[in-house]
Amino acid sequence: MAKNKTYSKTVLITRFSALGDVVISVPVVYSVCRAYSDVHFVLLTRPWPAEVMIQCPANLTVEGVNPKEYDGLLGLRRLAAEMRQKYGITHMADLHSVMRTWAIGFFMRLHGVKVARIDKGRKQKRALVSGKIREQLTTSHDRYEEVFRALGFQWQESFSGFAPITDSELVPQKQASERWVAVAPFSQHRGKEYPLPLIEKVVESLTQIEGVTVMLFGGGEKEKKALRPLVQKYAHTVSIAEIKHSFTDEIALMQKCDVMLSMDSANMHLASVANLPVVSVWGATHPYCGFMGWKQDQANAVQLDMPCRPCSVFGQKPCKFGDYRCLTGIEPEMIVEKIKKVIYG
């Protein structure tokens, strides 16, 4: 909170996970903050997603907390009390709508705080995955906006992506003739992950194009090990997973890339706020669910028109056929052609 600054209201924003969902909130939260400079906004999330909230407006405070330290109803009551006492909360925008945030909202209401909660459209999403409907649902971005409007905030989106980051040591010099392709092959669930042997074919094709360098994105030991053979086998590939870096570094690198290949995952959303075009791969999930990257072109989505898709909102449901044909049926050439079209037009 800015020193010696008196605000007319203080809005608590809750969104604990997942990383991608927190990133989706950035264009909405930053825009409403800029439109209401006399209002203090406090984003309550986990410590790791909190790190992605860079270049914050002056009236936005990010609180990264470990929910395990506030276990049970008594713990959540304590967390709500701490937020009220520290910031003088007057409104609460619940962008998560889970039991944890319901409880926080309940304790806030007991003290006169006005609370608005996201409508996740669960009924419509169930109808979509059951095959009863097949249409574009409201996006998460728009659902976040609706929460703030329910609290009385009206504004035009002013966020246009993170400003260029020039002080990252992760980003090497790039020649004008070079084309950098970011490849983020991993996702939390198998139903959203293009098989690594097919990713290798994509990488092989890309590295045969003159002037193209492939930047492989990943994190954790398992992903590092999975990417190492690709770097060893193919020239003009770099594994970012092997280099210690922050979200700021990662976004700085994305800003220098020409296109990203991503799954329906957090990297698609990080690339979006970095203003990087994304060729996205969709298997068990579908852009209709509302999770397409902010301002991304749906024409760059790679997917198969199958009657069993989408079978899941988040990709965690096992394939009823056992072979994830919605992903294995996508030819690597389809992806490479999309990437080339983005790069060369």
Residue frames as qw, qx, qy, qz and C-alpha x, y, z in Angstrom:
[[0.000, 0.888, 0.461, 0.000, 0.00, 0.00, 0.00],
 [0.392, 0.574, -0.037, 0.718, 1.33, 3.38, -0.98],
 [0.380, -0.346, -0.477, 0.713, 2.48, 5.51, 1.97],
 [0.033, 0.384, 0.177, -0.905, 0.49, 8.63, 2.87],
 [0.247, -0.070, -0.627, -0.736, -2.23, 7.63, 0.42],
 [0.427, 0.186, 0.621, -0.631, -5.90, 7.70, 1.39],
 [0.103, -0.089, -0.839, -0.527, -8.14, 5.46, -0.68],
 [0.546, -0.125, -0.012, -0.828, -11.91, 5.71, -0.99],
 [0.945, -0.078, 0.049, -0.313, -12.31, 1.91, -1.00],
 [0.110, -0.520, 0.844, 0.077, -10.21, -1.21, -0.65],
 [0.884, 0.186, -0.143, -0.405, -11.07, -4.26, -2.76],
 [0.480, -0.386, 0.788, 0.027, -9.79, -7.71, -1.82],
 [0.725, 0.401, -0.394, -0.398, -9.34, -9.94, -4.89],
 [0.642, -0.337, 0.681, -0.099, -9.08, -13.68, -4.26],
 [0.855, 0.433, -0.229, -0.169, -7.59, -16.12, -6.76],
 [0.623, -0.592, 0.510, 0.039, -5.32, -18.74, -5.19],
 [0.369, -0.216, 0.815, 0.391, -4.70, -21.03, -8.18],
 [0.863, -0.058, 0.214, 0.454, -3.94, -22.20, -10.76],
 [0.369, -0.386, 0.230, 0.814, -1.08, -20.23, -12.29],
 [0.161, 0.281, 0.631, 0.705, -2.83, -19.87, -15.65],
 [0.166, -0.773, -0.598, -0.131, -6.02, -18.59, -14.03],
 [0.363, -0.725, -0.124, 0.571, -4.07, -15.97, -12.10],
 [0.303, -0.167, 0.430, 0.834, -2.37, -14.83, -15.31],
 [0.065, 0.554, 0.694, 0.455, -5.76, -14.60, -17.07],
 [0.234, -0.835, -0.447, 0.221, -6.76, -12.06, -14.42],
 [0.460, -0.290, 0.067, 0.836, -3.90, -9.67, -15.24],
 [0.101, 0.311, 0.415, 0.849, -5.55, -7.70, -18.09],
 [0.358, -0.709, -0.525, -0.305, -8.74, -7.31, -16.05],
 [0.583, -0.647, -0.292, 0.395, -7.14, -6.46, -12.69],
 [0.441, -0.171, 0.114, 0.874, -4.57, -4.04, -14.12],
 [0.022, 0.447, 0.462, 0.765, -7.21, -2.27, -16.22],
 [0.414, -0.767, -0.452, -0.189, -9.65, -1.76, -13.34],
 [0.595, -0.500, -0.173, 0.605, -6.79, -0.60, -11.10],
 [0.323, 0.029, 0.235, 0.916, -5.77, 2.03, -13.64],
 [0.147, -0.577, -0.510, -0.621, -9.36, 3.18, -14.09],
 [0.546, -0.778, -0.232, -0.205, -9.85, 3.66, -10.33],
 [0.499, 0.408, -0.448, 0.619, -6.65, 5.20, -8.99],
 [0.318, -0.512, 0.317, -0.732, -8.51, 6.29, -5.83],
 [0.921, -0.239, 0.022, -0.307, -9.29, 2.66, -4.93],
 [0.147, -0.568, 0.808, -0.048, -6.81, 0.24, -3.34],
 [0.915, 0.120, -0.255, -0.290, -6.85, -3.30, -4.73],
 [0.341, -0.538, 0.758, -0.137, -5.29, -6.24, -2.86],
 [0.795, 0.222, -0.486, -0.287, -4.78, -9.53, -4.71],
 [0.597, -0.437, 0.623, -0.253, -4.69, -12.52, -2.36],
 [0.856, 0.353, -0.338, -0.167, -3.05, -15.56, -3.97],
 [0.927, -0.269, 0.046, 0.257, -0.34, -18.15, -3.37],
 [0.362, -0.735, 0.307, 0.484, 3.34, -17.11, -3.22],
 [0.508, -0.030, 0.655, 0.559, 4.28, -18.68, -6.57],
 [0.291, 0.694, 0.554, 0.356, 1.53, -17.10, -8.73],
 [0.183, -0.926, -0.142, 0.298, 2.17, -13.83, -6.89],
 [0.483, -0.435, 0.393, 0.651, 5.56, -13.64, -8.63],
 [0.390, 0.371, 0.629, 0.560, 3.95, -13.28, -12.04],
 [0.006, 0.921, 0.389, -0.004, 2.24, -10.03, -11.05],
 [0.529, -0.160, 0.095, 0.828, 4.97, -7.75, -12.38],
 [0.080, 0.199, 0.261, 0.941, 4.72, -4.08, -13.41],
 [0.143, -0.607, -0.762, 0.173, 1.80, -3.63, -11.01],
 [0.049, -0.771, -0.211, -0.599, -0.25, -0.43, -10.95],
 [0.114, 0.388, -0.509, 0.760, 0.61, 1.76, -7.93],
 [0.563, -0.260, 0.275, -0.735, -2.71, 1.00, -6.26],
 [0.923, -0.010, -0.322, -0.212, -2.37, -2.80, -6.47],
 [0.289, -0.581, 0.720, -0.246, -0.85, -4.81, -3.62],
 [0.796, 0.120, -0.559, -0.201, -0.14, -8.52, -4.12],
 [0.526, -0.502, 0.574, -0.376, -0.30, -10.75, -1.02],
 [0.673, 0.220, -0.693, -0.134, 1.16, -14.21, -1.48],
 [0.535, -0.427, 0.548, -0.481, 0.08, -16.54, 1.33],
 [0.245, 0.123, -0.959, -0.070, 0.30, -20.27, 1.96],
 [0.655, -0.330, -0.240, -0.636, -3.26, -21.54, 2.51],
 [0.743, -0.139, -0.634, 0.165, -1.92, -24.39, 4.67],
 [0.256, 0.064, -0.496, 0.828, -1.06, -21.79, 7.29],
 [0.409, -0.012, 0.188, -0.893, -4.76, -20.89, 7.47],
 [0.239, -0.075, -0.946, -0.204, -6.28, -24.36, 7.65],
 [0.148, -0.494, -0.837, 0.182, -9.96, -24.94, 8.42],
 [0.070, -0.839, -0.432, -0.323, -12.69, -22.43, 9.16],
 [0.483, -0.809, -0.093, 0.321, -10.83, -20.92, 12.10],
 [0.555, -0.216, 0.328, 0.733, -7.76, -20.38, 9.96],
 [0.226, 0.495, 0.517, 0.661, -9.79, -18.74, 7.19],
 [0.257, -0.901, -0.347, -0.052, -11.54, -16.53, 9.72],
 [0.543, -0.626, 0.095, 0.551, -8.10, -15.45, 10.92],
 [0.451, 0.100, 0.460, 0.758, -6.98, -14.77, 7.35],
 [0.031, 0.752, 0.496, 0.434, -10.08, -12.67, 6.67],
 [0.412, -0.871, -0.192, 0.185, -9.50, -10.74, 9.90],
 [0.578, -0.366, 0.236, 0.690, -5.86, -10.12, 9.01],
 [0.316, 0.371, 0.495, 0.720, -6.83, -8.73, 5.60],
 [0.159, -0.863, -0.413, -0.243, -9.48, -6.44, 7.14],
 [0.521, -0.781, -0.061, 0.339, -7.16, -5.17, 9.85],
 [0.572, -0.222, 0.332, 0.717, -4.21, -4.64, 7.53],
 [0.196, 0.156, 0.508, 0.824, -6.03, -3.03, 4.63],
 [0.295, 0.348, 0.354, -0.817, -9.51, -1.98, 5.78],
 [0.071, 0.145, 0.857, 0.490, -11.31, -4.11, 3.18],
 [0.414, 0.276, 0.242, -0.833, -14.61, -2.66, 1.95],
 [0.803, 0.371, -0.113, -0.452, -15.28, -4.93, -1.06],
 [0.502, -0.316, 0.791, 0.150, -14.29, -8.43, -2.12],
 [0.672, 0.482, -0.330, -0.455, -14.01, -9.75, -5.68],
 [0.691, -0.230, 0.685, -0.030, -13.93, -13.55, -5.52],
 [0.504, 0.567, -0.483, -0.437, -12.38, -14.71, -8.81],
 [0.074, 0.295, -0.952, 0.033, -11.96, -18.28, -7.56],
 [0.741, -0.128, -0.031, -0.658, -15.28, -19.40, -6.05],
 [0.630, 0.035, -0.769, 0.104, -14.14, -22.46, -4.09],
 [0.633, -0.614, -0.469, 0.045, -14.87, -23.44, -0.49],
 [0.552, -0.222, -0.219, 0.773, -11.83, -21.50, 0.77],
 [0.074, 0.144, 0.125, 0.979, -12.91, -18.24, -0.83],
 [0.437, -0.572, -0.535, -0.442, -16.57, -18.82, 0.04],
 [0.623, -0.539, -0.450, 0.346, -15.54, -18.98, 3.70],
 [0.362, -0.122, -0.063, 0.922, -13.42, -15.84, 3.43],
 [0.143, -0.361, -0.384, -0.837, -16.36, -14.10, 1.75],
 [0.536, -0.600, -0.580, -0.125, -18.71, -15.22, 4.52],
 [0.550, -0.483, -0.322, 0.601, -16.48, -13.75, 7.22],
 [0.197, 0.064, 0.159, 0.965, -16.11, -10.57, 5.20],
 [0.283, -0.520, -0.520, -0.615, -19.88, -10.17, 4.88],
 [0.545, -0.592, -0.548, 0.229, -20.25, -10.45, 8.65],
 [0.382, -0.481, -0.118, 0.780, -18.29, -7.22, 8.85],
 [0.287, 0.807, 0.228, -0.463, -20.25, -5.37, 6.18],
 [0.163, -0.418, 0.626, 0.638, -17.95, -6.07, 3.25],
 [0.725, 0.483, 0.036, -0.489, -19.70, -6.21, -0.13],
 [0.444, -0.279, 0.814, 0.252, -18.82, -9.48, -1.88],
 [0.734, 0.492, -0.131, -0.450, -19.20, -10.51, -5.54],
 [0.609, -0.273, 0.735, 0.120, -18.30, -13.99, -6.74],
 [0.192, 0.348, -0.688, -0.608, -17.46, -15.39, -10.17],
 [0.851, 0.221, 0.284, -0.383, -20.05, -17.45, -12.01],
 [0.294, -0.418, 0.784, 0.352, -17.93, -20.23, -13.47],
 [0.656, 0.325, -0.314, -0.605, -20.72, -21.48, -15.71],
 [0.291, -0.261, 0.917, -0.077, -20.42, -25.01, -14.36],
 [0.665, 0.371, 0.560, -0.327, -23.82, -26.07, -15.75],
 [0.589, 0.741, -0.146, -0.289, -22.94, -24.89, -19.26],
 [0.089, 0.625, -0.771, -0.081, -19.52, -26.54, -19.10],
 [0.495, -0.039, 0.849, -0.179, -21.09, -29.84, -18.06],
 [0.693, 0.570, 0.316, -0.309, -23.47, -29.55, -21.00],
 [0.375, 0.778, -0.444, -0.240, -20.52, -28.87, -23.31],
 [0.050, -0.455, 0.889, 0.009, -18.47, -31.90, -22.26],
 [0.543, 0.158, 0.782, -0.261, -21.57, -34.14, -22.30],
 [0.187, 0.105, 0.740, 0.638, -22.27, -33.14, -25.90],
 [0.138, 0.697, 0.668, -0.221, -25.60, -31.44, -25.19],
 [0.220, 0.951, 0.053, -0.211, -24.33, -28.14, -26.54],
 [0.730, 0.036, 0.240, 0.640, -21.49, -27.16, -28.86],
 [0.159, 0.901, 0.176, 0.363, -20.93, -23.44, -28.68],
 [0.389, 0.370, -0.367, 0.759, -18.50, -20.85, -27.36],
 [0.492, -0.705, -0.483, 0.166, -19.01, -20.22, -23.65],
 [0.119, -0.978, 0.078, -0.155, -18.18, -17.02, -21.79],
 [0.647, 0.409, -0.456, 0.453, -14.41, -16.68, -21.40],
 [0.625, -0.451, -0.425, 0.475, -12.68, -16.61, -18.01],
 [0.269, 0.069, 0.001, 0.961, -11.49, -13.10, -18.84],
 [0.300, -0.425, -0.329, -0.788, -15.09, -11.92, -19.29],
 [0.659, -0.526, -0.537, -0.027, -16.24, -13.77, -16.18],
 [0.517, -0.244, -0.319, 0.756, -13.61, -11.91, -14.15],
 [0.013, 0.226, 0.141, 0.964, -14.83, -8.61, -15.56],
 [0.480, -0.521, -0.521, -0.476, -18.40, -9.46, -14.51],
 [0.607, -0.447, -0.523, 0.397, -17.30, -9.82, -10.88],
 [0.290, -0.168, -0.137, 0.932, -15.90, -6.28, -10.75],
 [0.203, -0.300, -0.376, -0.853, -18.92, -4.87, -12.57],
 [0.549, -0.535, -0.630, -0.125, -21.15, -6.51, -9.96],
 [0.500, -0.451, -0.368, 0.641, -19.25, -4.45, -7.37],
 [0.092, 0.926, 0.261, -0.258, -20.05, -1.27, -9.31],
 [0.315, -0.553, 0.426, 0.643, -16.83, -0.81, -11.30],
 [0.674, 0.675, 0.300, -0.006, -17.20, 0.26, -14.94],
 [0.236, -0.710, 0.442, 0.495, -14.16, 0.72, -17.20],
 [0.776, 0.592, -0.179, -0.126, -12.61, 0.11, -20.60],
 [0.914, -0.190, 0.124, 0.335, -9.73, -2.33, -20.83],
 [0.126, 0.955, -0.263, -0.054, -6.46, -0.38, -20.90],
 [0.605, -0.468, 0.612, 0.202, -3.94, -3.18, -20.40],
 [0.693, 0.639, -0.224, -0.248, -2.10, -3.94, -23.64],
 [0.916, 0.142, -0.262, 0.270, 0.47, -6.44, -22.40],
 [0.640, -0.628, 0.014, 0.443, 3.54, -6.10, -20.21],
 [0.203, 0.936, -0.248, -0.142, 5.95, -3.35, -21.21],
 [0.786, 0.441, -0.385, 0.201, 9.22, -4.56, -22.82],
 [0.732, -0.650, 0.167, 0.119, 11.64, -5.98, -20.25],
 [0.558, 0.756, -0.295, 0.174, 15.21, -5.00, -21.12],
 [0.145, -0.724, 0.598, -0.311, 17.18, -5.95, -18.01],
 [0.948, -0.167, 0.214, -0.166, 16.90, -9.74, -18.04],
 [0.158, -0.627, 0.735, 0.205, 20.19, -11.64, -18.12],
 [0.691, 0.118, 0.712, -0.047, 18.36, -14.70, -19.49],
 [0.637, 0.717, 0.262, -0.107, 17.72, -13.18, -22.92],
 [0.600, -0.192, 0.388, 0.672, 20.63, -13.35, -25.38],
 [0.152, 0.513, -0.252, -0.807, 21.16, -11.01, -28.30],
 [0.640, 0.430, 0.636, -0.021, 18.94, -11.71, -31.28],
 [0.199, -0.180, 0.504, 0.821, 19.90, -10.99, -34.88],
 [0.469, 0.351, 0.009, -0.811, 17.37, -9.42, -37.22],
 [0.525, 0.254, -0.679, -0.445, 17.46, -12.50, -39.45],
 [0.085, 0.040, -0.958, 0.270, 16.75, -14.92, -36.60],
 [0.637, -0.335, -0.279, -0.636, 13.38, -16.40, -35.71],
 [0.036, -0.204, 0.854, -0.476, 12.88, -17.74, -32.20],
 [0.662, -0.267, -0.500, -0.490, 10.17, -20.34, -31.61],
 [0.316, -0.338, 0.679, -0.570, 9.19, -21.00, -28.00],
 [0.651, -0.086, -0.695, -0.294, 8.00, -24.56, -27.40],
 [0.357, -0.304, 0.614, -0.634, 6.17, -25.36, -24.16],
 [0.502, 0.039, -0.785, -0.362, 5.22, -29.03, -24.47],
 [0.238, -0.128, -0.885, 0.380, 4.00, -29.76, -20.96],
 [0.473, -0.451, -0.162, -0.739, 0.71, -29.52, -19.13],
 [0.400, -0.343, 0.648, -0.550, -0.65, -30.61, -15.78],
 [0.767, 0.121, 0.531, -0.338, -2.91, -33.28, -17.30],
 [0.425, -0.091, 0.790, 0.432, -2.25, -35.89, -19.97],
 [0.399, 0.649, 0.647, 0.032, -5.45, -35.01, -21.81],
 [0.175, 0.967, 0.039, -0.182, -3.91, -31.63, -22.69],
 [0.341, -0.691, 0.536, 0.344, -0.37, -32.76, -23.54],
 [0.747, 0.576, -0.274, -0.189, 0.81, -33.48, -27.08],
 [0.956, -0.213, 0.089, 0.183, 2.99, -36.62, -26.84],
 [0.313, -0.783, 0.381, 0.380, 6.71, -35.90, -26.55],
 [0.584, -0.006, 0.663, 0.469, 7.71, -38.17, -29.50],
 [0.365, 0.738, 0.487, 0.291, 5.47, -36.03, -31.71],
 [0.161, -0.965, 0.044, 0.201, 6.86, -32.84, -30.16],
 [0.554, -0.433, 0.510, 0.496, 10.30, -34.12, -31.17],
 [0.514, 0.402, 0.604, 0.456, 9.16, -34.35, -34.78],
 [0.089, 0.962, 0.248, 0.067, 7.96, -30.75, -34.59],
 [0.383, -0.819, 0.279, 0.324, 11.30, -29.64, -33.14],
 [0.630, -0.081, 0.589, 0.499, 13.19, -31.60, -35.80],
 [0.405, 0.673, 0.496, 0.369, 11.25, -29.87, -38.58],
 [0.092, -0.990, -0.097, 0.044, 11.64, -26.42, -37.04],
 [0.494, -0.677, 0.373, 0.399, 15.41, -26.76, -36.60],
 [0.617, 0.178, 0.573, 0.509, 15.75, -27.57, -40.30],
 [0.239, 0.902, 0.302, 0.193, 14.46, -24.11, -41.17],
 [0.554, 0.262, -0.133, 0.779, 17.30, -21.66, -41.70],
 [0.006, -0.446, 0.150, -0.882, 17.55, -19.00, -39.02],
 [0.689, -0.516, -0.222, -0.457, 15.17, -20.71, -36.56],
 [0.178, 0.267, -0.796, 0.513, 16.14, -21.34, -32.94],
 [0.638, -0.460, -0.537, -0.305, 13.86, -23.38, -30.68],
 [0.103, -0.412, 0.568, -0.705, 13.52, -22.32, -27.04],
 [0.571, -0.268, -0.768, -0.108, 12.22, -25.23, -24.93],
 [0.328, -0.492, 0.289, -0.753, 10.20, -24.25, -21.88],
 [0.772, -0.289, -0.561, -0.070, 9.68, -26.43, -18.82],
 [0.230, -0.661, 0.456, -0.550, 10.30, -26.67, -15.10],
 [0.830, -0.332, 0.358, -0.269, 11.15, -29.29, -12.52],
 [0.326, -0.460, 0.799, 0.210, 13.51, -32.24, -12.79],
 [0.638, 0.298, 0.710, -0.003, 11.12, -34.46, -14.75],
 [0.504, 0.838, 0.181, -0.102, 10.66, -31.88, -17.49],
 [0.063, -0.822, 0.515, 0.237, 14.36, -31.03, -17.56],
 [0.483, -0.227, 0.829, 0.170, 15.22, -34.68, -18.18],
 [0.622, 0.528, 0.577, -0.040, 12.57, -34.97, -20.87],
 [0.362, 0.921, -0.009, -0.143, 13.98, -31.99, -22.78],
 [0.382, -0.678, 0.541, 0.320, 17.68, -32.86, -22.56],
 [0.639, 0.090, 0.686, 0.336, 17.66, -35.44, -25.38],
 [0.441, 0.823, 0.348, 0.089, 16.13, -32.87, -27.74],
 [0.058, -0.954, 0.250, 0.156, 18.89, -30.35, -27.02],
 [0.525, -0.448, 0.665, 0.284, 21.56, -33.02, -27.44],
 [0.619, 0.286, 0.693, 0.233, 20.09, -34.31, -30.70],
 [0.378, 0.774, 0.407, 0.304, 19.11, -31.14, -32.53],
 [0.400, 0.021, -0.032, 0.916, 21.16, -28.03, -33.23],
 [0.122, -0.313, -0.143, -0.931, 19.72, -24.58, -32.59],
 [0.605, -0.579, -0.486, -0.251, 17.76, -25.68, -29.52],
 [0.093, 0.369, -0.546, 0.747, 18.00, -24.24, -26.00],
 [0.512, -0.498, -0.700, 0.002, 16.36, -25.64, -22.87],
 [0.162, -0.651, 0.149, -0.727, 15.22, -22.79, -20.66],
 [0.838, -0.476, -0.191, -0.186, 14.38, -25.39, -18.03],
 [0.831, -0.027, -0.255, 0.495, 18.12, -25.82, -17.37],
 [0.279, 0.372, -0.148, 0.873, 18.62, -22.13, -16.60],
 [0.227, -0.526, -0.628, 0.526, 17.62, -20.65, -13.26],
 [0.022, 0.268, 0.269, 0.925, 15.20, -17.83, -13.94],
 [0.193, 0.329, 0.566, -0.731, 12.22, -15.86, -12.68],
 [0.406, 0.665, 0.625, -0.034, 8.85, -15.17, -14.27],
 [0.111, 0.892, -0.085, -0.429, 10.22, -11.78, -15.26],
 [0.201, -0.459, 0.735, 0.458, 13.04, -13.50, -17.16],
 [0.395, 0.265, 0.867, 0.149, 10.61, -15.91, -18.78],
 [0.322, 0.829, 0.408, -0.205, 8.30, -13.14, -19.94],
 [0.024, -0.798, 0.349, 0.490, 11.30, -11.13, -21.21],
 [0.282, -0.198, 0.846, 0.406, 12.34, -14.10, -23.34],
 [0.381, 0.544, 0.747, 0.002, 8.81, -14.58, -24.64],
 [0.190, 0.882, 0.114, -0.417, 8.78, -10.94, -25.70],
 [0.046, -0.632, 0.597, 0.491, 11.80, -11.65, -27.92],
 [0.408, 0.084, 0.889, 0.191, 10.30, -14.77, -29.49],
 [0.236, 0.087, -0.475, -0.843, 8.27, -14.77, -32.71],
 [0.746, -0.181, -0.352, -0.536, 5.74, -17.45, -31.78],
 [0.308, -0.323, 0.816, -0.368, 5.07, -19.99, -29.04],
 [0.627, -0.093, -0.704, -0.320, 3.83, -23.56, -29.37],
 [0.217, -0.233, 0.673, -0.668, 1.88, -24.32, -26.22],
 [0.192, -0.350, -0.916, -0.037, -0.68, -26.68, -24.82],
 [0.385, -0.725, -0.292, -0.491, -3.87, -25.48, -23.10],
 [0.719, -0.327, -0.386, 0.477, -1.67, -24.46, -20.18],
 [0.305, -0.842, -0.133, 0.424, -0.25, -21.56, -18.17],
 [0.447, -0.241, 0.395, 0.765, 2.43, -20.89, -20.78],
 [0.195, 0.567, 0.604, 0.525, -0.25, -19.93, -23.29],
 [0.215, -0.913, -0.344, -0.025, -1.49, -17.30, -20.85],
 [0.504, -0.618, 0.137, 0.587, 2.00, -16.06, -19.98],
 [0.408, 0.110, 0.523, 0.740, 2.72, -15.67, -23.68],
 [0.061, 0.767, 0.562, 0.303, -0.53, -13.76, -24.10],
 [0.277, -0.934, -0.132, 0.184, 0.38, -11.05, -21.58],
 [0.493, -0.449, 0.387, 0.636, 3.84, -10.94, -23.20],
 [0.486, 0.697, -0.066, -0.523, 2.11, -10.16, -26.54],
 [0.099, -0.361, 0.865, 0.334, 3.50, -13.33, -28.11],
 [0.744, 0.149, -0.287, -0.585, 1.31, -15.13, -30.71],
 [0.454, -0.255, 0.829, -0.205, 0.54, -18.71, -29.68],
 [0.624, 0.104, -0.652, -0.417, -0.07, -21.82, -31.74],
 [0.480, -0.290, 0.632, -0.535, -2.03, -23.82, -29.18],
 [0.375, 0.045, -0.899, -0.221, -2.72, -27.57, -29.17],
 [0.590, -0.164, 0.324, -0.721, -6.08, -28.78, -27.85],
 [0.241, 0.056, -0.963, -0.106, -6.95, -32.39, -27.06],
 [0.202, -0.438, -0.859, 0.174, -9.43, -33.37, -24.37],
 [0.015, -0.636, -0.352, 0.686, -10.25, -29.72, -23.75],
 [0.358, 0.595, 0.535, 0.481, -11.59, -27.13, -26.17],
 [0.149, 0.118, -0.044, 0.981, -11.42, -23.34, -26.64],
 [0.387, -0.532, -0.498, -0.565, -15.22, -23.36, -26.29],
 [0.597, -0.501, -0.552, 0.296, -14.74, -23.83, -22.53],
 [0.098, -0.977, -0.110, -0.155, -13.47, -20.26, -22.37],
 [0.668, -0.623, 0.199, 0.355, -9.77, -20.73, -21.63],
 [0.677, 0.546, 0.125, 0.478, -8.25, -19.49, -24.89],
 [0.511, -0.233, -0.126, 0.817, -5.36, -17.11, -24.28],
 [0.051, 0.811, 0.256, -0.523, -6.16, -13.41, -23.99],
 [0.333, 0.792, -0.190, -0.476, -6.35, -11.83, -27.47],
 [0.334, -0.262, 0.833, 0.354, -5.03, -15.01, -29.10],
 [0.527, 0.303, -0.396, -0.688, -6.26, -15.89, -32.60],
 [0.792, -0.022, 0.538, -0.290, -8.41, -19.01, -32.56],
 [0.779, 0.573, -0.200, -0.154, -7.26, -19.66, -36.12],
 [0.251, 0.624, -0.713, 0.198, -3.92, -20.63, -34.56],
 [0.667, -0.274, 0.585, -0.371, -5.50, -23.38, -32.46],
 [0.385, 0.279, -0.836, -0.274, -4.60, -26.91, -33.60],
 [0.510, -0.019, 0.700, -0.500, -7.35, -29.42, -32.89],
 [0.086, -0.072, -0.908, -0.405, -9.34, -32.26, -34.41],
 [0.577, -0.090, -0.013, -0.812, -13.08, -32.09, -34.93],
 [0.301, -0.009, -0.953, 0.037, -14.18, -35.20, -33.05],
 [0.544, -0.528, -0.412, -0.505, -17.58, -36.06, -31.53],
 [0.735, -0.423, -0.452, 0.277, -15.93, -37.01, -28.23],
 [0.407, -0.024, -0.184, 0.894, -14.34, -33.55, -27.82],
 [0.066, 0.542, -0.680, 0.490, -14.29, -31.90, -25.41],
 [0.713, -0.289, -0.638, -0.044, -14.57, -34.71, -22.89],
 [0.586, -0.479, -0.394, 0.521, -13.19, -32.64, -20.02],
 [0.005, -0.992, -0.096, -0.079, -13.04, -29.02, -18.91],
 [0.288, -0.863, 0.411, 0.058, -9.55, -29.30, -17.43],
 [0.579, 0.549, -0.596, -0.086, -8.11, -32.36, -19.19],
 [0.260, -0.442, 0.791, -0.332, -7.85, -34.61, -16.15],
 [0.853, 0.092, 0.311, -0.408, -10.43, -37.18, -17.29],
 [0.436, -0.247, 0.802, 0.323, -8.90, -40.42, -18.67],
 [0.393, 0.286, -0.523, -0.700, -9.53, -41.07, -22.37],
 [0.810, 0.036, 0.379, -0.446, -12.42, -43.49, -22.77],
 [0.863, 0.453, -0.208, -0.077, -10.58, -45.10, -25.70],
 [0.828, -0.454, 0.176, 0.277, -7.30, -45.23, -23.80],
 [0.721, 0.176, 0.264, 0.616, -5.22, -43.79, -26.65],
 [0.091, -0.733, -0.078, 0.669, -5.88, -40.03, -26.50],
 [0.541, 0.370, 0.579, 0.484, -6.57, -40.04, -30.22],
 [0.102, 0.963, 0.248, -0.002, -7.58, -36.38, -30.03],
 [0.235, -0.864, 0.363, 0.258, -3.87, -35.64, -29.53],
 [0.560, -0.245, 0.703, 0.363, -2.07, -38.54, -31.22],
 [0.557, 0.574, 0.573, 0.178, -4.15, -37.93, -34.34],
 [0.128, 0.968, -0.049, -0.213, -2.68, -34.45, -34.80],
 [0.841, 0.322, 0.039, 0.432, 0.09, -34.65, -37.38],
 [0.503, -0.512, 0.004, 0.697, 3.27, -32.73, -36.50],
 [0.311, 0.226, 0.442, 0.811, 3.13, -31.13, -39.96],
 [0.140, -0.801, -0.510, -0.279, -0.17, -29.46, -39.01],
 [0.475, -0.795, -0.143, 0.350, 1.58, -27.71, -36.12],
 [0.525, -0.225, 0.295, 0.766, 4.69, -26.79, -38.10],
 [0.206, 0.497, 0.522, 0.662, 2.59, -25.21, -40.86],
 [0.268, -0.887, -0.369, -0.070, 0.69, -23.09, -38.31],
 [0.551, -0.637, 0.049, 0.536, 3.97, -21.93, -36.79],
 [0.453, 0.042, 0.431, 0.779, 5.45, -21.07, -40.19],
 [0.059, 0.720, 0.519, 0.457, 2.33, -19.11, -41.11],
 [0.376, -0.886, -0.209, 0.173, 2.64, -17.02, -37.95],
 [0.565, -0.467, 0.234, 0.639, 6.35, -16.37, -38.55],
 [0.298, -0.080, 0.539, 0.784, 6.29, -15.72, -42.26],
 [0.393, 0.399, 0.130, -0.818, 2.67, -14.78, -42.93]]
